[in-house]
Amino acid sequence: MSASLHADYGHYRAQYSDKTMIKQIVAADVGPFENVVAVKSVNHSVFVQRIIFNVTVSTAATLTFQDDAGTPVPIAASPGTPGLGIEIVADFGPQGIQLTRGKNLDIVISAAGLAGQINIEAYERLTPTAALPVSYLSGAALQ
């Protein structure tokens, strides 16, 4: 296999569970939008590769993309008053940024008035719990 195949965004979505989606935001929306990208179980993690927001109505509002942990972890936010016709891109690379294990992606809107289309490229995969440190001396005979 070539190295470029492993660097391709689509490779990860084909290898794991593709969670890519498109969400329309209209000026009347006040959010938050919960579970926009939802995990299958508490043993899975969402990896966000890229978020693209095409602004069709600009206002003094922001979008924040975050997981839904008890203390949410934000991964991206739009600027306030982004500008009409602007495309805002948050690119996390082919492997993506991992959300908290077992948590969904939410979108929080600071105020009504902002509108546009959001494209989220993401995948989901089973992720292990934090493993105990491996000891290379475990079971070794002393000499």
KEKE-3310 file (N, C-alpha, C; in steps of 0.2 Angstrom, whole numbers, plus 5000, padded with zeros to 4 digits):
npx = (5004:5002:5010:5002:4989:4986:4987:4976:4960:4948:4952:4952:4938:4933:4939:4935:4919:4910:4905:4902:4893:4880:4874:4862:4861:4849:4844:4835:4838:4843:4850:4857:4863:4862:4871:4875:4884:4884:4890:4892:4893:4898:4911:4916:4924:4923:4931:4935:4938:4938:4929:4918:4911:4900:4895:4880:4872:4877:4880:4883:4887:4893:4898:4901:4910:4910:4913:4901:4904:4904:4911:4912:4923:4929:4933:4933:4929:4919:4923:4916:4904:4907:4906:4898:4896:4908:4920:4923:4935:4940:4953:4958:4967:4970:4969:4962:4954:4952:4937:4931:4931:4917:4908:4897:4897:4893:4885:4886:4877:4880:4870:4855:4853:4864:4868:4870:4878:4885:4898:4903:4916:4920:4924:4921:4927:4931:4938:4951:4951:4961:4976:4986:5003:5015:5026:5042:5049:5041:5038:5051:5066:5077:5094)
npy = (4994:5011:5026:5037:5033:5030:5043:5049:5057:5050:5037:5033:5035:5025:5014:5013:5017:5028:5044:5056:5071:5083:5098:5110:5127:5139:5156:5158:5148:5144:5135:5124:5112:5096:5081:5080:5073:5057:5044:5026:5019:5019:5014:5018:5031:5047:5054:5069:5075:5086:5102:5112:5127:5136:5152:5159:5169:5182:5187:5194:5182:5166:5150:5135:5120:5106:5092:5082:5080:5081:5092:5101:5099:5110:5110:5118:5134:5147:5163:5178:5187:5182:5185:5187:5174:5169:5155:5145:5135:5121:5111:5095:5086:5070:5059:5065:5074:5067:5065:5066:5050:5040:5051:5063:5074:5091:5106:5123:5138:5155:5165:5169:5171:5169:5160:5145:5132:5117:5106:5091:5081:5065:5051:5035:5025:5010:5012:5009:5008:5017:5010:4999:5003:4995:4982:4977:4969:4960:4944:4940:4931:4933:4936)
npz = (5000:4997:5004:5003:5003:5017:5022:5018:5020:5018:5019:5033:5036:5028:5034:5047:5056:5046:5050:5044:5040:5036:5041:5042:5047:5052:5053:5063:5072:5089:5096:5109:5098:5100:5101:5087:5080:5085:5096:5095:5107:5124:5123:5112:5101:5094:5080:5074:5058:5049:5049:5040:5038:5029:5027:5026:5031:5041:5057:5074:5081:5087:5083:5092:5093:5102:5113:5123:5136:5155:5159:5145:5131:5120:5103:5092:5085:5078:5072:5079:5071:5057:5043:5027:5015:5018:5020:5033:5040:5050:5051:5056:5051:5043:5053:5062:5077:5092:5101:5118:5125:5122:5121:5113:5098:5100:5095:5099:5099:5100:5099:5091:5073:5065:5050:5039:5031:5038:5036:5042:5043:5049:5059:5068:5080:5089:5105:5117:5135:5146:5147:5158:5163:5153:5159:5155:5162:5168:5172:5169:5171:5185:5183)
capx = (5000:5006:5009:4997:4983:4986:4986:4970:4955:4943:4954:4950:4931:4932:4942:4930:4912:4910:4900:4901:4886:4879:4869:4860:4859:4845:4845:4831:4841:4847:4853:4862:4862:4865:4872:4875:4888:4883:4894:4888:4893:4903:4917:4918:4926:4922:4937:4933:4944:4937:4923:4918:4905:4899:4891:4875:4869:4882:4878:4887:4886:4898:4897:4907:4910:4912:4909:4896:4906:4902:4914:4913:4929:4928:4938:4933:4924:4919:4924:4910:4902:4912:4906:4893:4900:4915:4920:4927:4938:4944:4956:4962:4971:4967:4968:4957:4955:4947:4933:4931:4928:4910:4904:4895:4899:4887:4886:4883:4876:4880:4864:4851:4855:4869:4865:4874:4879:4891:4900:4907:4919:4922:4923:4920:4930:4931:4944:4952:4952:4968:4979:4991:5009:5018:5033:5046:5052:5036:5039:5058:5070:5083:5101)
capy = (5000:5017:5030:5042:5030:5031:5050:5051:5057:5045:5030:5032:5034:5018:5009:5013:5019:5035:5049:5062:5073:5090:5101:5117:5132:5144:5162:5158:5143:5147:5129:5120:5106:5091:5074:5081:5067:5053:5038:5020:5016:5022:5012:5021:5038:5051:5058:5074:5077:5093:5105:5117:5131:5141:5157:5162:5175:5184:5191:5194:5176:5161:5143:5132:5113:5103:5086:5083:5078:5085:5099:5100:5100:5113:5108:5123:5139:5152:5170:5182:5191:5179:5188:5184:5171:5166:5148:5144:5128:5118:5105:5092:5081:5063:5055:5069:5075:5063:5068:5062:5043:5039:5057:5065:5081:5096:5113:5128:5144:5160:5169:5168:5176:5166:5154:5143:5125:5114:5099:5088:5074:5062:5044:5033:5018:5007:5014:5005:5012:5019:5004:5000:5003:4988:4981:4973:4964:4956:4937:4939:4928:4937:4932)
capz = (5000:4996:5010:5002:5005:5024:5023:5015:5025:5016:5022:5040:5036:5025:5038:5053:5054:5044:5053:5040:5040:5034:5045:5040:5053:5050:5057:5069:5077:5095:5099:5106:5094:5104:5098:5080:5078:5091:5096:5096:5114:5128:5121:5105:5101:5087:5078:5069:5054:5047:5050:5036:5039:5024:5030:5022:5035:5046:5063:5079:5084:5086:5084:5096:5092:5108:5115:5128:5143:5160:5157:5138:5128:5114:5098:5086:5086:5073:5074:5079:5064:5052:5036:5022:5010:5021:5022:5039:5040:5055:5048:5061:5048:5041:5059:5066:5084:5096:5107:5124:5124:5123:5121:5106:5096:5100:5092:5103:5095:5105:5098:5084:5067:5061:5046:5034:5030:5041:5034:5047:5041:5055:5059:5075:5081:5096:5108:5123:5141:5147:5149:5163:5160:5152:5162:5151:5166:5170:5171:5167:5177:5187:5182)
cpx = (5004:5005:5004:4990:4981:4985:4980:4964:4950:4945:4952:4942:4929:4934:4937:4923:4912:4904:4900:4894:4886:4873:4868:4858:4855:4845:4841:4833:4845:4851:4853:4859:4866:4866:4872:4879:4888:4887:4889:4887:4898:4910:4920:4920:4925:4929:4935:4939:4944:4930:4923:4911:4905:4893:4886:4872:4874:4879:4883:4886:4892:4895:4903:4905:4913:4909:4904:4898:4904:4904:4916:4920:4928:4934:4938:4928:4925:4920:4917:4910:4907:4912:4902:4898:4906:4914:4925:4929:4942:4946:4960:4966:4967:4965:4962:4958:4950:4943:4933:4928:4921:4905:4903:4897:4892:4890:4882:4883:4876:4873:4861:4854:4860:4866:4871:4874:4885:4892:4905:4910:4922:4921:4923:4924:4930:4938:4945:4952:4959:4971:4984:4998:5012:5025:5036:5049:5047:5037:5046:5061:5076:5089:5106)
cpy = (5006:5021:5035:5039:5031:5038:5053:5051:5052:5038:5028:5031:5027:5013:5008:5015:5027:5039:5055:5064:5081:5093:5109:5121:5137:5150:5162:5153:5147:5141:5128:5114:5100:5084:5075:5075:5062:5046:5032:5018:5020:5020:5014:5029:5041:5054:5062:5076:5084:5095:5111:5121:5136:5145:5160:5169:5176:5188:5191:5188:5171:5154:5139:5124:5110:5096:5087:5080:5083:5092:5098:5102:5103:5111:5114:5128:5144:5158:5173:5186:5188:5182:5184:5181:5168:5159:5147:5136:5126:5111:5101:5086:5074:5059:5058:5070:5071:5066:5063:5055:5042:5045:5059:5072:5085:5102:5118:5134:5150:5164:5168:5173:5173:5160:5152:5135:5122:5107:5097:5081:5071:5054:5042:5026:5016:5009:5011:5010:5013:5012:5005:5000:4996:4988:4976:4968:4959:4949:4935:4936:4932:4933:4935)
cpz = (5000:5003:5009:5004:5012:5026:5021:5020:5024:5019:5028:5040:5033:5030:5044:5051:5052:5047:5050:5039:5038:5038:5043:5047:5050:5055:5063:5074:5083:5098:5106:5102:5097:5100:5090:5077:5085:5090:5097:5103:5118:5127:5115:5106:5094:5086:5072:5065:5051:5048:5045:5037:5034:5026:5025:5025:5041:5051:5068:5084:5083:5086:5087:5095:5098:5109:5121:5135:5148:5160:5150:5136:5121:5109:5093:5088:5080:5076:5075:5073:5059:5045:5031:5017:5012:5022:5028:5039:5046:5053:5053:5058:5047:5048:5063:5073:5087:5101:5113:5123:5126:5123:5113:5105:5096:5097:5096:5099:5101:5105:5091:5079:5063:5057:5041:5034:5034:5038:5039:5044:5048:5054:5067:5075:5088:5099:5115:5129:5142:5150:5154:5160:5159:5155:5158:5155:5169:5168:5169:5173:5178:5186:5186)
residu = (MET:SER:ALA:SER:LEU:HIS:ALA:ASP:TYR:GLY:HIS:TYR:ARG:ALA:GLN:TYR:SER:ASP:LYS:THR:MET:ILE:LYS:GLN:ILE:VAL:ALA:ALA:ASP:VAL:GLY:PRO:PHE:GLU:ASN:VAL:VAL:ALA:VAL:LYS:SER:VAL:ASN:HIS:SER:VAL:PHE:VAL:GLN:ARG:ILE:ILE:PHE:ASN:VAL:THR:VAL:SER:THR:ALA:ALA:THR:LEU:THR:PHE:GLN:ASP:ASP:ALA:GLY:THR:PRO:VAL:PRO:ILE:ALA:ALA:SER:PRO:GLY:THR:PRO:GLY:LEU:GLY:ILE:GLU:ILE:VAL:ALA:ASP:PHE:GLY:PRO:GLN:GLY:ILE:GLN:LEU:THR:ARG:GLY:LYS:ASN:LEU:ASP:ILE:VAL:ILE:SER:ALA:ALA:GLY:LEU:ALA:GLY:GLN:ILE:ASN:ILE:GLU:ALA:TYR:GLU:ARG:LEU:THR:PRO:THR:ALA:ALA:LEU:PRO:VAL:SER:TYR:LEU:SER:GLY:ALA:ALA:LEU:GLN)
# end
